Amino acid sequence: MISEFRSRFRFRHLRRGLAGVALVVLVVLEGLNAPYPAMAAATMASGVLCLAALAVPERLFARYAIGAAAVSCVLTVTEAQLSERPPNTPGMVELGALLLLSTRAVRRCPPLRAAGLVAASSLAAVALPLRIELWDHYLGDLIAVIAVCAVPFMVVVGLCLRLYDTLREREREAIRQAQRLEHARELHDFVAHHVTAIVAQTKAARFTAAAGHTQSPEDLDRMLAQIERAGSQALGSMRAMVTSLRDHATASATTRPTGDPAGPHGLHGLRGLRDLRALTERFSEVGPPAELILAPELADRPLPAGIATAVHRVVQESLTNIRKHATGVRRVEVRIGVRPGDPERLEVSVVGDGQSGASPAAERAAEGSGYGLVGLAERIEAVNGRITAGLRDGGGWQVLAVLPLDKTAPEETIACDHA
């Protein structure tokens, strides 16, 4: 990939170099049309300076453009006073370069600076035909065409290119913003889930020790093994995320980003409903028992990959919030099935039977300040679903997501196991 990028980079510079050499040769040939060697040298120098102003970096452009326009005007005024002038061409390459300077000024420079550069380069371009011998009324017609048609046209081209650059930059910024949001969601989904498990297991160990209960070596080894496993999973998730970001950065060096950096299904690829069994079992090891209920009609029904990923995120974030915020939870129920009365909609429900009310942290999450729920809502909306989360009337916390079961949505699908 790097070698391909280098070859394209070299080929682009080779084309530009060949085009520059060809234009310089044309400037030299036009300069040789002058009757005096000094006039020929001055014409060549003026043309080359105008071409150079087109090629310089942005920080030097205004300086070179003003200098090129000034030199061109001085040369035109000087030649207009001579009795012998070029018989047929005033320097058409230089004329084209002056018009392109107006276009570049409008496209790249601030409005006030662009107006000054356009005025200078346009004046030089309009006066340029005065270098040749009188063509009767044709000379006036040529000057009129340049002033009335060529200059306004190049200014309009510059405005169109400036608008195009603005729209393209907005598109890139929107893509970057979408990437940042996706990375934030992935970081929360994968890492925060495991870190929350580590914190919960550590609190349980400290609570047991503070209560004065003597723990057997087997119990200590089991708790430490759970913490170690959660830490290893968090490191694995971080490593996968860093790998994805590095791969995307390498790919962006040779291709223009066109959408989500991680593809339509997130940084870690697809997550089938088969993974939910392991997810609820790990949750039950250090928390209240979690029961997974999967409707039988989903056992052999293929799910769009994006929908399967969204279901996994809903369950994962809900279990994380229960572990972090809920109090007095004795049982958690995870139910996944076809929405009653709507066979083309999937319903995901996660319910914890905690005591009435919730902790302040849970209440803040219910009000929408939790990043996990915010990211989850964005993910669900991206697949044309909807989600609600809040306290139940009978106590406890419930998350309910409704997702489409569109057979024609994403082409890539996975089959669901009967859990």
ABEGO torsion letter per residue (X at the ends): XAAAAAAAAAAAAAAAAAAAAAAAAAAAAAAAABABAAAAAAAAAAAAAAAAAAABBAAAAAAAAAAAAAAAAAAAAAAAABABBBAABAGAAAAAAAAAAAAAAAAABBAAAAAAAAAAAAAAAAAAAAABBBAEAAAAAAAAAAAAAAAAAAAAAAAAAAAAAAAAAAAAAAAAAAAAAAAAAAAAAAAAAAAAAAAAAAAAAAAAAAAGBBBBAAAAAAAAAAAAAAAAAAAAAAAAAAAAAAAAAAAAAABBBAEBAAEAAEAAEBBBAAAAAAAAAAAAAABBBBBBBBBAAAAABBBBAAAAAAAAAAAAAAAAAAAAABBGBABBBBBBBBBBGBAABBBBBBBBBBBBEBBAAAAAAAAGABAAAAAAAAAAAAAGBBBBBEBBAAEEBBBBBBBBBBAABBABBBBBBBX
